[in-house]
Amino acid sequence: MLAVADRYTLPTDDTAAQTWAAEVGGVRVLFGEGILCGLGDEVRDLGASRALLVSDAGVEAAGWVARALECLDASGIATVAFTGVTENPTTDEVAAGAEVAREHGADILIGLGGGSPMDVAKGINFLLTQGGQIADYWGWAKAKAPMLPSIGVPTTAGTGSDSQSFALISDATTHAKMACGAPAARFRSVLLDPALLTSVPKWVRATAGLDAIAHAVESYVSRKRNPIAQLYAREAWRLLDGSFETYLATPTDLDARGAMLFGAHLSGAAIEASMLGAAHALANPLTKHFDVIHGSAVALMLPSVVRFNAQAVAPLYAELATDAETLAARLEDLRHVAGMPATLAEAGVDGDALDTLVSDAAGQWTARFNPRPLETSDLLDLYRQVSTPVSLAGSV
């Protein structure tokens, strides 16, 4: 599970100011402040020499695209950058990036950024190696030809895209979100550099961090749970729960940044080995119909889902906290500290839209993996539970 690579050393203590490498679920993970400049070595180790660097305007403005290009150039890697990725990447962006890659003759792809650039890098890989359109790969394992090696470099602690084999891409015309996955689409190497988190705005730290926390909690009790997924999820919860508040309040804290970054990676690995549940199924319609930020939407729904699921998996929740109610209350407190909405009204959701939300939630893929079976009436009740204000003890 965690096989240490020879040319790096494991940390001798719990501080984040260490550099190490290990294998996590089949992905080579390099961790450490400044490890971004290990990109050139990783590209060469993967047998490549011409890279397409996929990123977005925000990461470029923060200076990380230029820094990555500088490091790759110093290693003799011919690289071009494609930074035309938006927050909800579309098929058009994937197609445009693939064209840049073809013109460059790219033999490796690098996703630098949050979930969107990393997803687009995976999407480009499908088009370059399989042909056709990204919609052709909607679902699982529809890629038949070999895929290019790829590297993920997350600049936020949250999405888990760096440790997953799926790309989430929206159809540019219909806006349908397509999850396109294949074993070979997963990054071969991931570089976790806590320094990259210094440029993340507080609202992104908050929403992405809450998403990572939800990944850990949901994957731990998913109907597809297994000992490997639970190992990742349990350690992710420990790291995220223990560092989230410090990360929000003191973004310069290196230990907190490192714990959040590695915790988010482990949460993604837990999803890869397991699945999610009702909180994500209920959150996605809030984003689709009312533009509620994904991490905020999941954080809104998760405490009620934990209480609902307690009937089925209370002993598992007790392994993360004292009991299910303690866990739910802790999640509410973290949501409150992050300044996220605690009700549908606070999130800008029209109370008259419940029927539409329920209908959409019932059709979400993750709903079928919830540990307690969901009826339509359950989904409606869960939305109703967050329709009225609640009293929280946390402080902003």
Summary of the structure (lengths in Angstrom):
residues: 396
radius of gyration: 20.1
end to end distance: 38.5
largest distance: 59.6
contacts: 1509
relative contact order: 0.10
helix: 54%
strand: 14%
